[in-house]
Amino acid sequence: MSEEVQFSYDSALEQNEKVVKHLEHELLKIRAGKASPIMLESIYVDYYGVRTPLNQVANIATPDPRSLVVQPWDKNMMEPIDKAIQAANLGFNPQNNGDLLRISVPPLTEERRKQLVKQVKTEGETAKVGIRNVRRDANEELKGLKKDGLSEDDIKEGEEKIQKLTDQFIKKVDEILDAKEKDIMSI
């Protein structure tokens, strides 16, 4: 395989890995019935006039699978954190005991589980589209190399390798989605 084809292949591999990493990060945000500090990742608090992520003003822990504990580093932040969590509309109602906030994570209903599975499948389809776009870009790059004197055989070989790479990553996405769906549907 020529150096140019190898470069296109390596570039496609790197971009596909980024797509899968992004999918995994997005799926972490989707609740699967267990409490996780990532559930509060999108919450920002007004910290002395500056909009700051919650995890930069407090410690977030999961003492058990059904609850979260938020312990602010500054006791004056209890009220703003409490309001920010309620305003985030995540369905959480924190209990303030003066030192920390306890958040009880309610179990998912069957209907909510099905909605989350649909959301997971949407994220998966987005990732697959991203992988196919990488394939398209790599194939266009190979066709552009034809003008630079690359042989037809090298282009065909490169397209075949990129197609195998695409199939491999789409299979990986399907495996990730299946695992997340099982996680969501298990009680």
N, C-alpha and C positions, 0 to 999 in steps of 0.2 A: 504494500500500500504506500502511495506517495506521501510525502511530507504534508502537502496541502490538504489531502483527504484526512490524514490523521489529525491535523489541526481542527478541521471542521467537526470531526467526531468528538474530540476532546472538549471542544466548546459546547457541543450539544449535550454531552454527558454532564458537564458542569451546570448548565442551565436547567437540565432535568432534575438534578439533585437539589437545586434551589427551589424548584416547583414543589417537590416532595417535602422539603423542609418547611416551606410555607404552609402546605396542607396540614402537616403534623402540628404546627403552631396554632393554626386556626381551629383544629379539632380539639386542642387542649382547652379552648375557651368554651366548648360545648359541654355542658354538664352531663355527667353520666350517672347521677344518683349519689355519688360520693362527694363530700365536701373537698374543695381544693382552693388554695390561696389564689390560683389563677382566676377564679370566679370574680375576684374583686380587682383584677388587673385594670379594668377600664374606668375605675373610680378615681376622680381627681378631687382634691381638697383645697380650700382656700387657706393657704399657710402664710399668714401675715401679709396678705395682699398678692401672693404669688400662687398661681394654679399649679399644684404639685401632685404627682401620683401618690396614691395612698401608701404604697409600699415604701415610700421615701420619708414618711412621717410616722410610721407605726410598724410594729412587728405583727405579721399575720401568721397564725398557726392553725393546725387542724388536730385538736386533741383526740378526736374520734371521727369516724366516717360521716357523722350526721351534724357536725358543728364546726364553726370557725371561731377563732378568738383573735380580736384585733386589740393590740396593746400599744397605745400611742407613746412616743418617747417624751412628749411634752403633755402634761395633764391638761393644759389649757385647750388642747386640740380635741378633747372628748366630744364636745358638742358639735363642732364643725364636721368631724368624721361621721358621727351619728346621722347628721342631716344629709351628708353627701351619700351615704349608703342608702338611705331611704329615698333620696331624690333620684338615684340611679335606676329605680324601678326594676330591681332584680327579684322582687318578691320577698325580700329579707326584712325582718323587723328586729334590729339589734336591741339587746337588753344591756343597759348601762349600769354597772355596779360600782362606779367611781374610779376603779383602776383600769378596767378593760371592758370591751364590748363583746358580748357573746351573741353569736348568730346561729340560730338553729336552722339547718337546711332541711326543708320539708321533703319527704319522699316524692318522687315523680309519679304522676297519674299515668294510666295507660295512654290516654289521649296526648298528654305532653310528651311521652316517650316517642310516640309515632311522629309528632311534629319535629322532634329533635333528629329522628332518623332521616326525615325528609331534608332537614337542614344539612345533615352530614352528607347525604347523597348530592345535594346541590354543590357543596364545597368540593366533593370528589369530581363532579362533572367539570367544574371550573379548573381543577388541576389537570384533568385529562385534556381539556382544550389547550391549556398552557403547554402541555407536552407535545401535542400535535402541532402547535405553532412553532415550537422549537424544531420539530422535524421539517416543517415547511421551510423555515429560514435556512436550515442546514442544507437542504436539497437545492434551494435557490443559490446558495453560496457555491455549491459544487457545480451547478450549471454555469455560473459566472466564471468558474475556473477553466471551463472549456475554451473560452476566448483566449486564455493565457497559455493554451497549448496542452492542457491535460487531456489524456486519451479517454475515449468513450468507455473502455473497460474499467479504468480507474474510477470514473464517475459512477458507473453501474455498481461497482464493488462498494464504493462509499455510500451510495443510496441504500444498498442492501444492509450494510452494517448499521446505518442510522435507523432503518426500519426495525431491525432486531432490537436496537437500543430503545426505541419507542415502545415496542411490544413489552419489553422487559419492565419499563417504568410504569406502563399502564397496568400491568399485572401487579406491580408493587402497590400502586394506588388502590386497586381492588382489594388487596389483602388488608391494607390499612383500614379501608372503609368497612370491611366485614368484621374486623376486630372491634372497631368502635361501635358498630351496630349491635354486636353481641353484648358489649359492655353496657350500652344504653338499655337494651331490652331485658337484661338480667336484673332481677329484683334483689 
